[in-house]
Amino acid sequence: MEKKKRYSDYNAYLRNLYGERVQKISVDAGLTCPNRDGKLSDTGCIYCNAKGSGTGAFSRGISIREQIENGRIPAMKKYKARKFLAYFQSYSNTYTTVARMKAMYDEALSCDGVVGMAVGTRPDCVDEEKIALLEAYAKNYLVWLEYGLQSVHDVTLDLINRGHDFKAFERAMALTRNRGINVCTHIILGLPGEDREMMLDSARVIADQGVNGVKIHLLYVIRDTPLDRMWQQGRYTPLEQQAYVDLVCDFLERLPEHMIIQRITGDPHASELRAPAWAGRYRETFNMIQHTLEQRDSCQGKFYGK
């Protein structure tokens, strides 16, 4: 039997809500990003490739319904799952009209077994009308809105060509709080120029922003990105595996116990990964984090507020 985790695990949270396994199915809705389409930039963040963490399924003519069905069948076989969340993952999934958002979400939520959705986006791509639409869905479905923040430090956000500052996140949170929408914040560890204390500042700040969950990512180098060029030129050095493990544990210790931890490391495609090589060993890193927390006799929230 799997050991009980020393943090608030996302799968356990879903199982507690529904009494059974709930599986996420990634969806590509064919959108883009203001940091890709020229509104802010045409190069994107320094670590992001042209696919924007997506599959390109929509551009190949695969509808949202078909994508969910294609993901549902293997999930049923592998995990015996009967309930699913549609995860709008690629690019920024509120960066379109409200009418198109509604059509996308309606299509996904009408699929068999889909009990809710997770919507990945940027904090500068929401407004009152868009949040009101998501609030309406949250009355009948589980809704998670995932804001890619990456760091609370404006100097870092500028360096990685994020295209927004921390105040954009604060404005998005002011719109989203108390609307029945669960908010997950994405943070990246190992960003250029950030030392341990700067990374832990991100933990301390988001701990008190009213977010419901967090995804902790490792910064790894993907082929054909600006970060790839920096790495090849010797201007960026990725974190060592143990250093990352220790940082994740430090980070968890500074978050409140109730915050749902949706991810504790990345899982890059082997064909795209340039460095560090250990980033491709997801299970090994995952186990090292559990082991380090046990060695410390520590857990999420240990130093929260201290």
ZADO-1210 file (C-alpha; in nm, 4 decimals, padded with zeros to 6 digits):
<atoms>
<atom x="00.0000" y="00.0000" z="00.0000" code="MET" pos="1"/>
<atom x="00.1270" y="00.3489" z="-00.0885" code="GLU" pos="2"/>
<atom x="00.2478" y="00.5527" z="00.2090" code="LYS" pos="3"/>
<atom x="00.0384" y="00.8494" z="00.3135" code="LYS" pos="4"/>
<atom x="00.1945" y="01.1610" z="00.1671" code="LYS" pos="5"/>
<atom x="00.3195" y="01.4395" z="00.3884" code="ARG" pos="6"/>
<atom x="00.1333" y="01.7024" z="00.1880" code="TYR" pos="7"/>
<atom x="-00.2224" y="01.7612" z="00.0617" code="SER" pos="8"/>
<atom x="-00.2216" y="01.5427" z="-00.2467" code="ASP" pos="9"/>
<atom x="-00.4448" y="01.6273" z="-00.5443" code="TYR" pos="10"/>
<atom x="-00.5517" y="01.2705" z="-00.6239" code="ASN" pos="11"/>
<atom x="-00.6493" y="01.2154" z="-00.2609" code="ALA" pos="12"/>
<atom x="-00.8465" y="01.5408" z="-00.2668" code="TYR" pos="13"/>
<atom x="-01.0407" y="01.4272" z="-00.5744" code="LEU" pos="14"/>
<atom x="-01.1017" y="01.0816" z="-00.4303" code="ARG" pos="15"/>
<atom x="-01.2323" y="01.2407" z="-00.1109" code="ASN" pos="16"/>
<atom x="-01.4689" y="01.4621" z="-00.3141" code="LEU" pos="17"/>
<atom x="-01.6087" y="01.1871" z="-00.5374" code="TYR" pos="18"/>
<atom x="-01.5351" y="00.8662" z="-00.3509" code="GLY" pos="19"/>
<atom x="-01.3390" y="00.7236" z="-00.6435" code="GLU" pos="20"/>
<atom x="-01.0589" y="00.7931" z="-00.8882" code="ARG" pos="21"/>
<atom x="-01.1011" y="01.1067" z="-01.1002" code="VAL" pos="22"/>
<atom x="-00.8697" y="01.1338" z="-01.4004" code="GLN" pos="23"/>
<atom x="-00.7624" y="01.4506" z="-01.5798" code="LYS" pos="24"/>
<atom x="-00.7741" y="01.4466" z="-01.9598" code="ILE" pos="25"/>
<atom x="-00.5666" y="01.7103" z="-02.1401" code="SER" pos="26"/>
<atom x="-00.7487" y="01.9149" z="-02.4031" code="VAL" pos="27"/>
<atom x="-00.6081" y="02.1368" z="-02.6776" code="ASP" pos="28"/>
<atom x="-00.8697" y="02.3983" z="-02.7723" code="ALA" pos="29"/>
<atom x="-00.6684" y="02.5576" z="-03.0515" code="GLY" pos="30"/>
<atom x="-00.6066" y="02.8880" z="-02.8737" code="LEU" pos="31"/>
<atom x="-00.2885" y="03.0921" z="-02.8485" code="THR" pos="32"/>
<atom x="-00.1285" y="03.3338" z="-02.6028" code="CYS" pos="33"/>
<atom x="-00.0673" y="03.7115" z="-02.5975" code="PRO" pos="34"/>
<atom x="00.2978" y="03.6291" z="-02.5484" code="ASN" pos="35"/>
<atom x="00.2969" y="03.4311" z="-02.8749" code="ARG" pos="36"/>
<atom x="00.0609" y="03.6095" z="-03.1121" code="ASP" pos="37"/>
<atom x="00.2395" y="03.9459" z="-03.1093" code="GLY" pos="38"/>
<atom x="00.0176" y="04.1312" z="-02.8626" code="LYS" pos="39"/>
<atom x="00.2965" y="04.1236" z="-02.6039" code="LEU" pos="40"/>
<atom x="00.5625" y="03.9201" z="-02.7822" code="SER" pos="41"/>
<atom x="00.5999" y="03.6627" z="-03.0569" code="ASP" pos="42"/>
<atom x="00.8632" y="03.4521" z="-02.8811" code="THR" pos="43"/>
<atom x="00.6819" y="03.3449" z="-02.5635" code="GLY" pos="44"/>
<atom x="00.8401" y="03.2835" z="-02.2242" code="CYS" pos="45"/>
<atom x="01.2020" y="03.1753" z="-02.2490" code="ILE" pos="46"/>
<atom x="01.1274" y="02.8141" z="-02.1493" code="TYR" pos="47"/>
<atom x="00.8206" y="02.7608" z="-02.3690" code="CYS" pos="48"/>
<atom x="00.8354" y="02.6015" z="-02.7131" code="ASN" pos="49"/>
<atom x="00.6038" y="02.6792" z="-03.0032" code="ALA" pos="50"/>
<atom x="00.3530" y="02.4125" z="-02.8955" code="LYS" pos="51"/>
<atom x="00.2814" y="02.5924" z="-02.5676" code="GLY" pos="52"/>
<atom x="00.2771" y="02.2710" z="-02.3607" code="SER" pos="53"/>
<atom x="00.0128" y="02.1353" z="-02.5934" code="GLY" pos="54"/>
<atom x="-00.0427" y="01.8451" z="-02.8277" code="THR" pos="55"/>
<atom x="-00.1509" y="02.0346" z="-03.1378" code="GLY" pos="56"/>
<atom x="-00.4557" y="01.8067" z="-03.1510" code="ALA" pos="57"/>
<atom x="-00.7034" y="02.0804" z="-03.2388" code="PHE" pos="58"/>
<atom x="-00.4949" y="02.2005" z="-03.5341" code="SER" pos="59"/>
<atom x="-00.4968" y="01.8419" z="-03.6621" code="ARG" pos="60"/>
<atom x="-00.8754" y="01.8498" z="-03.6728" code="GLY" pos="61"/>
<atom x="-00.9424" y="01.6556" z="-03.3517" code="ILE" pos="62"/>
<atom x="-01.2385" y="01.8111" z="-03.1720" code="SER" pos="63"/>
<atom x="-01.2569" y="01.8668" z="-02.7968" code="ILE" pos="64"/>
<atom x="-01.5099" y="01.5841" z="-02.7694" code="ARG" pos="65"/>
<atom x="-01.2852" y="01.3478" z="-02.9632" code="GLU" pos="66"/>
<atom x="-00.9827" y="01.4406" z="-02.7514" code="GLN" pos="67"/>
<atom x="-01.1744" y="01.3627" z="-02.4335" code="ILE" pos="68"/>
<atom x="-01.3023" y="01.0339" z="-02.5721" code="GLU" pos="69"/>
<atom x="-00.9505" y="00.9413" z="-02.6839" code="ASN" pos="70"/>
<atom x="-00.8241" y="01.0095" z="-02.3306" code="GLY" pos="71"/>
<atom x="-01.1209" y="00.8555" z="-02.1506" code="ARG" pos="72"/>
<atom x="-01.0879" y="00.5040" z="-02.2898" code="ILE" pos="73"/>
<atom x="-00.7260" y="00.4386" z="-02.1808" code="PRO" pos="74"/>
<atom x="-00.7945" y="00.6022" z="-01.8412" code="ALA" pos="75"/>
<atom x="-01.0827" y="00.3649" z="-01.7867" code="MET" pos="76"/>
<atom x="-00.8596" y="00.0678" z="-01.8703" code="LYS" pos="77"/>
<atom x="-00.5519" y="00.1785" z="-01.6758" code="LYS" pos="78"/>
<atom x="-00.7078" y="00.3399" z="-01.3681" code="TYR" pos="79"/>
<atom x="-01.0634" y="00.2017" z="-01.3755" code="LYS" pos="80"/>
<atom x="-01.1665" y="00.5691" z="-01.3761" code="ALA" pos="81"/>
<atom x="-01.5293" y="00.6586" z="-01.4413" code="ARG" pos="82"/>
<atom x="-01.5113" y="01.0301" z="-01.3665" code="LYS" pos="83"/>
<atom x="-01.2971" y="01.2834" z="-01.5483" code="PHE" pos="84"/>
<atom x="-01.1829" y="01.6453" z="-01.5492" code="LEU" pos="85"/>
<atom x="-01.1299" y="01.8179" z="-01.8833" code="ALA" pos="86"/>
<atom x="-00.7938" y="01.9936" z="-01.8555" code="TYR" pos="87"/>
<atom x="-00.7642" y="02.2849" z="-02.0966" code="PHE" pos="88"/>
<atom x="-00.3850" y="02.2864" z="-02.0924" code="GLN" pos="89"/>
<atom x="-00.2397" y="02.4307" z="-02.4132" code="SER" pos="90"/>
<atom x="-00.1568" y="02.8026" z="-02.4192" code="TYR" pos="91"/>
<atom x="-00.4019" y="03.0431" z="-02.2466" code="SER" pos="92"/>
<atom x="-00.7563" y="02.9112" z="-02.2300" code="ASN" pos="93"/>
<atom x="-00.9321" y="03.2361" z="-02.1461" code="THR" pos="94"/>
<atom x="-00.7532" y="03.4253" z="-02.4226" code="TYR" pos="95"/>
<atom x="-01.0536" y="03.4384" z="-02.6551" code="THR" pos="96"/>
<atom x="-01.4102" y="03.5663" z="-02.6567" code="THR" pos="97"/>
<atom x="-01.6556" y="03.4696" z="-02.3840" code="VAL" pos="98"/>
<atom x="-01.8744" y="03.3104" z="-02.6511" code="ALA" pos="99"/>
<atom x="-01.5939" y="03.0818" z="-02.7637" code="ARG" pos="100"/>
<atom x="-01.5020" y="02.9993" z="-02.4046" code="MET" pos="101"/>
<atom x="-01.8604" y="02.8928" z="-02.3436" code="LYS" pos="102"/>
<atom x="-01.8663" y="02.6751" z="-02.6557" code="ALA" pos="103"/>
<atom x="-01.5388" y="02.5069" z="-02.5549" code="MET" pos="104"/>
<atom x="-01.6450" y="02.4390" z="-02.2004" code="TYR" pos="105"/>
<atom x="-01.9948" y="02.3247" z="-02.2948" code="ASP" pos="106"/>
<atom x="-01.8523" y="02.0721" z="-02.5386" code="GLU" pos="107"/>
<atom x="-01.6161" y="01.9317" z="-02.2778" code="ALA" pos="108"/>
<atom x="-01.8695" y="01.9180" z="-01.9956" code="LEU" pos="109"/>
<atom x="-02.1261" y="01.7389" z="-02.2129" code="SER" pos="110"/>
<atom x="-01.8943" y="01.4371" z="-02.2521" code="CYS" pos="111"/>
<atom x="-01.9666" y="01.1161" z="-02.0645" code="ASP" pos="112"/>
<atom x="-01.8217" y="01.1064" z="-01.7154" code="GLY" pos="113"/>
<atom x="-01.6847" y="01.4626" z="-01.7140" code="VAL" pos="114"/>
<atom x="-01.7566" y="01.6151" z="-01.3716" code="VAL" pos="115"/>
<atom x="-01.5587" y="01.9347" z="-01.4073" code="GLY" pos="116"/>
<atom x="-01.2713" y="02.1148" z="-01.5721" code="MET" pos="117"/>
<atom x="-00.9353" y="02.2758" z="-01.5106" code="ALA" pos="118"/>
<atom x="-00.8604" y="02.5839" z="-01.7186" code="VAL" pos="119"/>
<atom x="-00.4982" y="02.6856" z="-01.7654" code="GLY" pos="120"/>
<atom x="-00.4394" y="03.0534" z="-01.8382" code="THR" pos="121"/>
<atom x="-00.2411" y="03.3671" z="-01.7542" code="ARG" pos="122"/>
<atom x="-00.3436" y="03.6228" z="-01.4890" code="PRO" pos="123"/>
<atom x="-00.3520" y="03.8958" z="-01.7545" code="ASP" pos="124"/>
<atom x="-00.6075" y="03.7031" z="-01.9640" code="CYS" pos="125"/>
<atom x="-00.9150" y="03.7303" z="-01.7404" code="VAL" pos="126"/>
<atom x="-01.1742" y="03.9985" z="-01.6777" code="ASP" pos="127"/>
<atom x="-01.5040" y="04.0261" z="-01.4940" code="GLU" pos="128"/>
<atom x="-01.7113" y="03.8769" z="-01.7769" code="GLU" pos="129"/>
<atom x="-01.4840" y="03.5750" z="-01.8136" code="LYS" pos="130"/>
<atom x="-01.4732" y="03.5108" z="-01.4392" code="ILE" pos="131"/>
<atom x="-01.8540" y="03.5410" z="-01.4243" code="ALA" pos="132"/>
<atom x="-01.8804" y="03.2679" z="-01.6892" code="LEU" pos="133"/>
<atom x="-01.6548" y="03.0362" z="-01.4888" code="LEU" pos="134"/>
<atom x="-01.8464" y="03.1203" z="-01.1726" code="GLU" pos="135"/>
<atom x="-02.1674" y="03.0040" z="-01.3426" code="ALA" pos="136"/>
<atom x="-02.0103" y="02.6672" z="-01.4281" code="TYR" pos="137"/>
<atom x="-01.8800" y="02.6312" z="-01.0716" code="ALA" pos="138"/>
<atom x="-02.2374" y="02.6131" z="-00.9449" code="LYS" pos="139"/>
<atom x="-02.2788" y="02.2690" z="-01.1055" code="ASN" pos="140"/>
<atom x="-01.9259" y="02.1431" z="-01.1779" code="TYR" pos="141"/>
<atom x="-01.5857" y="02.1322" z="-01.0158" code="LEU" pos="142"/>
<atom x="-01.3917" y="02.4228" z="-01.1679" code="VAL" pos="143"/>
<atom x="-01.0215" y="02.4896" z="-01.1233" code="TRP" pos="144"/>
<atom x="-00.8690" y="02.8004" z="-01.2786" code="LEU" pos="145"/>
<atom x="-00.4913" y="02.7650" z="-01.3133" code="GLU" pos="146"/>
<atom x="-00.2927" y="03.0877" z="-01.3198" code="TYR" pos="147"/>
<atom x="00.0620" y="03.0594" z="-01.4494" code="GLY" pos="148"/>
<atom x="00.2559" y="03.2957" z="-01.2235" code="LEU" pos="149"/>
<atom x="00.5992" y="03.1245" z="-01.2060" code="GLN" pos="150"/>
<atom x="00.7546" y="03.3746" z="-00.9612" code="SER" pos="151"/>
<atom x="00.6425" y="03.6595" z="-00.7361" code="VAL" pos="152"/>
<atom x="00.9480" y="03.8645" z="-00.8360" code="HIS" pos="153"/>
<atom x="00.9017" y="04.1197" z="-01.1141" code="ASP" pos="154"/>
<atom x="01.2723" y="04.1134" z="-01.1981" code="VAL" pos="155"/>
<atom x="01.2393" y="03.7418" z="-01.2741" code="THR" pos="156"/>
<atom x="00.9143" y="03.7812" z="-01.4669" code="LEU" pos="157"/>
<atom x="01.0867" y="04.0402" z="-01.6832" code="ASP" pos="158"/>
<atom x="01.3937" y="03.8196" z="-01.7344" code="LEU" pos="159"/>
<atom x="01.1866" y="03.5205" z="-01.8497" code="ILE" pos="160"/>
<atom x="00.9802" y="03.7427" z="-02.0832" code="ASN" pos="161"/>
<atom x="00.6602" y="03.6627" z="-01.8984" code="ARG" pos="162"/>
<atom x="00.4833" y="03.9739" z="-02.0249" code="GLY" pos="163"/>
<atom x="00.3052" y="04.0581" z="-01.6989" code="HIS" pos="164"/>
<atom x="00.4034" y="04.1587" z="-01.3459" code="ASP" pos="165"/>
<atom x="00.2989" y="04.0338" z="-01.0034" code="PHE" pos="166"/>
<atom x="00.0288" y="04.3004" z="-00.9786" code="LYS" pos="167"/>
<atom x="-00.1478" y="04.1312" z="-01.2726" code="ALA" pos="168"/>
<atom x="-00.1750" y="03.8197" z="-01.0567" code="PHE" pos="169"/>
<atom x="-00.3059" y="04.0241" z="-00.7632" code="GLU" pos="170"/>
<atom x="-00.5712" y="04.1807" z="-00.9884" code="ARG" pos="171"/>
<atom x="-00.6724" y="03.8377" z="-01.1202" code="ALA" pos="172"/>
<atom x="-00.7017" y="03.7027" z="-00.7670" code="MET" pos="173"/>
<atom x="-00.9144" y="04.0008" z="-00.6619" code="ALA" pos="174"/>
<atom x="-01.1553" y="03.9129" z="-00.9454" code="LEU" pos="175"/>
<atom x="-01.1581" y="03.5397" z="-00.8698" code="THR" pos="176"/>
<atom x="-01.1772" y="03.5119" z="-00.4898" code="ARG" pos="177"/>
<atom x="-01.5077" y="03.4083" z="-00.3325" code="ASN" pos="178"/>
<atom x="-01.6656" y="03.3129" z="-00.6663" code="ARG" pos="179"/>
<atom x="-01.6789" y="02.9352" z="-00.6074" code="GLY" pos="180"/>
<atom x="-01.3824" y="02.8882" z="-00.8438" code="ILE" pos="181"/>
<atom x="-01.0799" y="02.6956" z="-00.7169" code="ASN" pos="182"/>
<atom x="-00.7534" y="02.8667" z="-00.8054" code="VAL" pos="183"/>
<atom x="-00.4267" y="02.6829" z="-00.8668" code="CYS" pos="184"/>
<atom x="-00.1038" y="02.8818" z="-00.9035" code="THR" pos="185"/>
<atom x="00.1950" y="02.7573" z="-01.1032" code="HIS" pos="186"/>
<atom x="00.5424" y="02.8271" z="-00.9619" code="ILE" pos="187"/>
<atom x="00.8741" y="02.7327" z="-01.1249" code="ILE" pos="188"/>
<atom x="01.1842" y="02.6550" z="-00.9194" code="LEU" pos="189"/>
<atom x="01.5271" y="02.7164" z="-01.0701" code="GLY" pos="190"/>
<atom x="01.4472" y="03.0270" z="-01.2731" code="LEU" pos="191"/>
<atom x="01.7518" y="03.2295" z="-01.3866" code="PRO" pos="192"/>
<atom x="01.8807" y="03.4689" z="-01.1245" code="GLY" pos="193"/>
<atom x="01.6747" y="03.3307" z="-00.8369" code="GLU" pos="194"/>
<atom x="01.8457" y="03.2018" z="-00.5232" code="ASP" pos="195"/>
<atom x="01.6893" y="02.9865" z="-00.2519" code="ARG" pos="196"/>
<atom x="01.5443" y="03.2785" z="-00.0554" code="GLU" pos="197"/>
<atom x="01.3841" y="03.4307" z="-00.3645" code="MET" pos="198"/>
<atom x="01.2191" y="03.0975" z="-00.4460" code="MET" pos="199"/>
<atom x="01.0949" y="03.0585" z="-00.0892" code="LEU" pos="200"/>
<atom x="00.9602" y="03.4148" z="-00.1065" code="ASP" pos="201"/>
<atom x="00.7265" y="03.2840" z="-00.3777" code="SER" pos="202"/>
<atom x="00.6014" y="03.0217" z="-00.1312" code="ALA" pos="203"/>
<atom x="00.5515" y="03.2753" z="00.1487" code="ARG" pos="204"/>
<atom x="00.3655" y="03.5203" z="-00.0759" code="VAL" pos="205"/>
<atom x="00.1289" y="03.2783" z="-00.2491" code="ILE" pos="206"/>
<atom x="00.0561" y="03.1151" z="00.0875" code="ALA" pos="207"/>
<atom x="-00.1477" y="03.4229" z="00.1774" code="ASP" pos="208"/>
<atom x="-00.3049" y="03.5016" z="-00.1591" code="GLN" pos="209"/>
<atom x="-00.6150" y="03.2880" z="-00.1048" code="GLY" pos="210"/>
<atom x="-00.5242" y="03.0282" z="-00.3672" code="VAL" pos="211"/>
<atom x="-00.6578" y="02.6749" z="-00.3242" code="ASN" pos="212"/>
<atom x="-00.3742" y="02.4830" z="-00.4868" code="GLY" pos="213"/>
<atom x="-00.0276" y="02.5030" z="-00.6342" code="VAL" pos="214"/>
<atom x="00.1749" y="02.3282" z="-00.9027" code="LYS" pos="215"/>
<atom x="00.5482" y="02.3249" z="-00.8381" code="ILE" pos="216"/>
<atom x="00.7555" y="02.2874" z="-01.1522" code="HIS" pos="217"/>
<atom x="01.1227" y="02.2316" z="-01.2227" code="LEU" pos="218"/>
<atom x="01.2737" y="02.4610" z="-01.4837" code="LEU" pos="219"/>
<atom x="01.4103" y="02.2239" z="-01.7452" code="TYR" pos="220"/>
<atom x="01.5514" y="02.3118" z="-02.0845" code="VAL" pos="221"/>
<atom x="01.3378" y="02.2260" z="-02.3875" code="ILE" pos="222"/>
<atom x="01.4831" y="02.2158" z="-02.7374" code="ARG" pos="223"/>
<atom x="01.4444" y="02.5199" z="-02.9628" code="ASP" pos="224"/>
<atom x="01.3589" y="02.7695" z="-02.6901" code="THR" pos="225"/>
<atom x="01.5394" y="03.0876" z="-02.5816" code="PRO" pos="226"/>
<atom x="01.6359" y="02.9010" z="-02.2625" code="LEU" pos="227"/>
<atom x="01.7944" y="02.6309" z="-02.4784" code="ASP" pos="228"/>
<atom x="02.0159" y="02.8949" z="-02.6386" code="ARG" pos="229"/>
<atom x="02.1052" y="03.0368" z="-02.2964" code="MET" pos="230"/>
<atom x="02.1997" y="02.6871" z="-02.1748" code="TRP" pos="231"/>
<atom x="02.4107" y="02.6131" z="-02.4825" code="GLN" pos="232"/>
<atom x="02.5943" y="02.9436" z="-02.4358" code="GLN" pos="233"/>
<atom x="02.6663" y="02.8623" z="-02.0711" code="GLY" pos="234"/>
<atom x="02.4387" y="03.1403" z="-01.9430" code="ARG" pos="235"/>
<atom x="02.2020" y="02.9073" z="-01.7566" code="TYR" pos="236"/>
<atom x="02.2735" y="02.6091" z="-01.5337" code="THR" pos="237"/>
<atom x="01.9793" y="02.3883" z="-01.4264" code="PRO" pos="238"/>
<atom x="01.9351" y="02.2793" z="-01.0672" code="LEU" pos="239"/>
<atom x="02.0923" y="01.9552" z="-00.9498" code="GLU" pos="240"/>
<atom x="01.8421" y="01.6867" z="-00.8542" code="GLN" pos="241"/>
<atom x="01.9034" y="01.6911" z="-00.4780" code="GLN" pos="242"/>
<atom x="01.9007" y="02.0717" z="-00.4727" code="ALA" pos="243"/>
<atom x="01.5591" y="02.0668" z="-00.6394" code="TYR" pos="244"/>
<atom x="01.4306" y="01.8012" z="-00.3983" code="VAL" pos="245"/>
<atom x="01.5437" y="02.0063" z="-00.0987" code="ASP" pos="246"/>
<atom x="01.3821" y="02.3211" z="-00.2427" code="LEU" pos="247"/>
<atom x="01.0490" y="02.1461" z="-00.2963" code="VAL" pos="248"/>
<atom x="01.0497" y="02.0275" z="00.0645" code="CYS" pos="249"/>
<atom x="01.1405" y="02.3784" z="00.1855" code="ASP" pos="250"/>
<atom x="00.8610" y="02.5173" z="-00.0319" code="PHE" pos="251"/>
<atom x="00.5987" y="02.2739" z="00.0997" code="LEU" pos="252"/>
<atom x="00.6916" y="02.3517" z="00.4587" code="GLU" pos="253"/>
<atom x="00.5965" y="02.7163" z="00.3998" code="ARG" pos="254"/>
<atom x="00.2524" y="02.6547" z="00.2478" code="LEU" pos="255"/>
<atom x="-00.0646" y="02.6196" z="00.4573" code="PRO" pos="256"/>
<atom x="-00.1763" y="02.2619" z="00.5207" code="GLU" pos="257"/>
<atom x="-00.5060" y="02.3003" z="00.3350" code="HIS" pos="258"/>
<atom x="-00.3483" y="02.4052" z="00.0025" code="MET" pos="259"/>
<atom x="-00.3817" y="02.1253" z="-00.2545" code="ILE" pos="260"/>
<atom x="-00.0513" y="02.0236" z="-00.4121" code="ILE" pos="261"/>
<atom x="-00.1310" y="01.9340" z="-00.7714" code="GLN" pos="262"/>
<atom x="00.2277" y="01.8761" z="-00.8887" code="ARG" pos="263"/>
<atom x="00.5713" y="01.8603" z="-00.7287" code="ILE" pos="264"/>
<atom x="00.7919" y="01.8249" z="-01.0349" code="THR" pos="265"/>
<atom x="00.7781" y="01.8306" z="-01.4132" code="GLY" pos="266"/>
<atom x="00.7436" y="01.5425" z="-01.6574" code="ASP" pos="267"/>
<atom x="00.8983" y="01.6541" z="-01.9877" code="PRO" pos="268"/>
<atom x="00.8726" y="01.4684" z="-02.3162" code="HIS" pos="269"/>
<atom x="01.1963" y="01.2753" z="-02.3656" code="ALA" pos="270"/>
<atom x="01.2259" y="01.3899" z="-02.7281" code="SER" pos="271"/>
<atom x="01.2130" y="01.7572" z="-02.6227" code="GLU" pos="272"/>
<atom x="01.4268" y="01.7530" z="-02.3075" code="LEU" pos="273"/>
<atom x="01.7728" y="01.9046" z="-02.3362" code="ARG" pos="274"/>
<atom x="01.8750" y="01.9388" z="-01.9700" code="ALA" pos="275"/>
<atom x="01.9004" y="01.8355" z="-01.6935" code="PRO" pos="276"/>
<atom x="01.8903" y="01.4656" z="-01.7819" code="ALA" pos="277"/>
<atom x="01.7510" y="01.3752" z="-01.4395" code="TRP" pos="278"/>
<atom x="01.4343" y="01.5731" z="-01.5173" code="ALA" pos="279"/>
<atom x="01.3230" y="01.2748" z="-01.7232" code="GLY" pos="280"/>
<atom x="01.3262" y="01.0508" z="-01.4140" code="ARG" pos="281"/>
<atom x="00.9960" y="01.1704" z="-01.2679" code="TYR" pos="282"/>
<atom x="00.9301" y="00.8763" z="-01.0351" code="ARG" pos="283"/>
<atom x="01.2832" y="00.8901" z="-00.8928" code="GLU" pos="284"/>
<atom x="01.2501" y="01.2599" z="-00.8091" code="THR" pos="285"/>
<atom x="00.9009" y="01.2079" z="-00.6684" code="PHE" pos="286"/>
<atom x="01.0290" y="00.9326" z="-00.4376" code="ASN" pos="287"/>
<atom x="01.3258" y="01.1433" z="-00.3287" code="MET" pos="288"/>
<atom x="01.0895" y="01.4219" z="-00.2195" code="ILE" pos="289"/>
<atom x="00.8824" y="01.1782" z="-00.0113" code="GLN" pos="290"/>
<atom x="01.2001" y="01.0320" z="00.1403" code="HIS" pos="291"/>
<atom x="01.3473" y="01.3734" z="00.2253" code="THR" pos="292"/>
<atom x="01.0270" y="01.4816" z="00.4015" code="LEU" pos="293"/>
<atom x="01.0382" y="01.1588" z="00.6022" code="GLU" pos="294"/>
<atom x="01.4054" y="01.2087" z="00.6881" code="GLN" pos="295"/>
<atom x="01.3264" y="01.5592" z="00.8111" code="ARG" pos="296"/>
<atom x="01.0145" y="01.4316" z="00.9898" code="ASP" pos="297"/>
<atom x="00.8508" y="01.7232" z="00.8135" code="SER" pos="298"/>
<atom x="00.5321" y="01.8009" z="00.6240" code="CYS" pos="299"/>
<atom x="00.3446" y="02.0703" z="00.4380" code="GLN" pos="300"/>
<atom x="00.2725" y="02.3671" z="00.6640" code="GLY" pos="301"/>
<atom x="00.5472" y="02.2991" z="00.9187" code="LYS" pos="302"/>
<atom x="00.6838" y="02.6533" z="00.8949" code="PHE" pos="303"/>
<atom x="00.3766" y="02.8298" z="00.7598" code="TYR" pos="304"/>
<atom x="00.3349" y="03.1630" z="00.9314" code="GLY" pos="305"/>
<atom x="00.6578" y="03.1228" z="01.1261" code="LYS" pos="306"/>
</atoms>
